[in-house]
Every structure is written in C-alpha cells, then in structure tokens.
C-alpha cells in the first residue's frame, strides 16, 4: 500500500490559502507559516502529519498527496475541514 509523509496548513478561506501560498513561494518557510497561521493542531509541529497510507486522509487530501509533485506546495485543496496547502515530503 502506498505511503507518504507530508506537511500541511489548514485555513478557513481560499483567499487566505492563496495568500499563504504566495508567501511560501516568495521564500517563507512552510513550517514557520504553518506554526503561525494553520488552524490544525499539527501547527505545533510545523504542519507535519508524519507518515500515512492511502485512505487514511479525506479523499481530496489523499488525491493531492498521492498524485501531486513532491516538495512542491500543492493547493488550495478544499476539504470538509477548510482549505489546505500541502507539502509532500516523501512517498513510497
């Protein structure tokens, strides 16, 4: 079963998500932005979700993680929880 490790940032609106993506692409550190802006408890670890397998996350998140490019900021990805930026750090 495919597995991955990733970081993410969760926010309430697409506009905020896009603003944070621009900041990261302009040089801000993903983990630092996650610590400051994410509404997910994973923010304490810079958005690090650790390792997980396909099917452990909600569908939209899962699809982005397992089809998106590694080490590239993916998103906004809309789920029932809000809007995510995702950084897939490894896949195996």
MOURJO-V840336 format. One record per residue. N is the residue number from 1. SS is DSSP state (h for helix, s for strand, l for the rest). D_CENTER is the distance of its C-alpha to the mean C-alpha in whole Angstrom. Layout:
[[N & SS & D_CENTER] [N & SS & D_CENTER]]
This chain:
[[1 & l & 21] [2 & l & 18] [3 & s & 15] [4 & s & 12] [5 & s & 10] [6 & s & 7] [7 & s & 5] [8 & s & 2] [9 & s & 5] [10 & s & 7] [11 & s & 10] [12 & l & 14] [13 & l & 14] [14 & h & 13] [15 & h & 16] [16 & h & 14] [17 & h & 10] [18 & h & 13] [19 & h & 14] [20 & h & 11] [21 & h & 10] [22 & h & 14] [23 & h & 14] [24 & h & 12] [25 & h & 14] [26 & l & 17] [27 & l & 17] [28 & l & 15] [29 & l & 13] [30 & h & 9] [31 & h & 10] [32 & h & 13] [33 & h & 11] [34 & h & 9] [35 & h & 12] [36 & h & 14] [37 & h & 12] [38 & l & 10] [39 & l & 12] [40 & l & 10] [41 & h & 13] [42 & h & 10] [43 & h & 11] [44 & h & 14] [45 & h & 13] [46 & l & 10] [47 & l & 7] [48 & s & 9] [49 & s & 9] [50 & s & 12] [51 & s & 13] [52 & s & 13] [53 & s & 15] [54 & l & 15] [55 & l & 16] [56 & l & 15] [57 & l & 12] [58 & l & 13] [59 & h & 14] [60 & h & 11] [61 & h & 8] [62 & h & 11] [63 & h & 12] [64 & h & 9] [65 & h & 8] [66 & h & 12] [67 & h & 13] [68 & l & 11] [69 & l & 12] [70 & l & 12] [71 & l & 11] [72 & l & 10] [73 & s & 8] [74 & s & 7] [75 & s & 8] [76 & s & 9] [77 & s & 8] [78 & s & 11] [79 & s & 12] [80 & l & 14] [81 & l & 12] [82 & s & 11] [83 & s & 9] [84 & s & 5] [85 & s & 4] [86 & s & 2] [87 & s & 5] [88 & s & 7] [89 & s & 10] [90 & s & 13] [91 & s & 14] [92 & l & 18]]
